[in-house]
Structures are given as C-alpha cells and as structure tokens.
Amino acid sequence: MKRIDRHLKTVLFDFDGTLARLNIDFKEMRQSVLNLVSAYQAPTDGLGDLFVLEMIGAGADLISRHRPGYEKDFTEKAMQMIAGIEIEGARSGEIFSGVREMLSALRERKIGTGIVTRNCWDAVRVVFPDIRSFCDAVVTREAAIRVKPHPDHILFALKILNARPEEAAMVGDHPMDIRIGKDVGAYTIGVLTGYSKADPLLEAGADLVIERASSLIHYLPYLPGFNLSGDSRPR
C-alpha cells in the first residue's frame, strides 16, 4: 500500500462526493440556469459546457450586454435557485460512513482540517449539521471571493488554518480538486466516492488515489493506525 510521503499538518477536503453525497441533480440545475438566462432575452450559446457558477457569471455578462441593468437581478435569482436545488438534494443526502471518525482522528493527532467547497453553506449544514464540531474551517462559496478552480479558494482556507501549502493535502473526488491542490503546492489525494474514476484523477496529477476519504488515516506515515469500520479500510 502506497503511503503519503509528506508530513502533513493540515488536510483540506472537498465536500460533495468526497465527505458526503448531496444527491444534486446537476442536469436540472444547469438547465434551470439556461432557462433563466433565456428569460432575460439573452442568448445561451456557449454556456452549456461551463460549470454552473461560471455559467451564471457568463450569463450575467450576456444579460449586461443585451438587457443592461438586469444582470444583478439575474444573478440574485440564479444563485437563489441553485441554492434551493442544493438544499433539496442535501435533504436526501448523507455523510459517508467513517467520515466523522476520520476527522476526529486527525484532530486528535493535531492535524488541522478544513472544507473547501463550491456548495452553499445551507446545503452543507443540512447534510452535516455538526460539521463545525469536526472541522476547523468550512469555506463554502459564500465565504470565498473566488471559488475553485481558482487557487484563492484553497489559499483562503489555508490562511484561516495558519497553514502552508507544502504541509497540506487537498482531498477530492474531481480533477478540479487535484488541479487546485497542485496549483498551490499541496499534496493531492483523489477519492473514488464521487465524480471520477482513478484515471482522470491521476491524469490531473493526484499524488495518491484511495477508495474513500474515511480511509485516509491508514495512509499517513507519521500517525498510528486508527480502527475504522470495515467499509473504511483501504483496498
């Protein structure tokens, strides 16, 4: 079993697909944003391939050109709409088995923990109401001026935790998480509980790919083992 070859003082995690499943219908979300752009009589050409937050930003730019003065109204409605979809998905979501135990084990060993997520705070809180009892920093999209894939998102979390990138790891289920971690110089860990299979994570530069975040404790070279549930053991 490959182990982490870096002494880590901080571990940052993506949320949806990494620590929890929110059951978000992204197809519905994206189409809803496109429909809203059209309602403002702006074209939607070129928006379909963007992530939803970037789609909203680009949609606002288009509306500012076709219906000047309405872009703020559009942005507010779009952000409220996607937050509602996220919260609804969170109500039927769940925290993955062993996550609380893993986070507690890191805290016991004086390793800082944080969440870096594009999700809204209310959706995170619905599925993980006691998150602040387990994580030292939670940086949702409302708390970040620029969200990932911009490196400022992870750098802001590290600043809160008073941590340096070279002593941190970024854990996520999407190549975006891996790339943002690499961009700032952090160790990067891909997990297979969400968006991606192993190959795209490795192609993005993941230093390590594991089955699930809850098994992370077993890969740390400087810590004693921690007995989690059977589902959390590395395979």
Secondary structure, DSSP 8 states (H G I E B T S, - for coil): -----S--SEEEE--BTTTEE----HHHHHHHHHHHHHHTT---TTTTTS-HHHHHHHHHHHHHHHSTT-HHHHHHHHHHHHHHHHHHHHHT-EE-TTHHHHHHHHHHTT-EEEEE-SS-HHHHHHH-TTGGGT-SEEE-GGG-SS-TTSTHHHHHHHHHTT--GGGEEEEESSHHHHHHHHHHT-EEEEESSSS--HHHHHHTT-SEEES-GGGGGGG-TTS------GGGS--
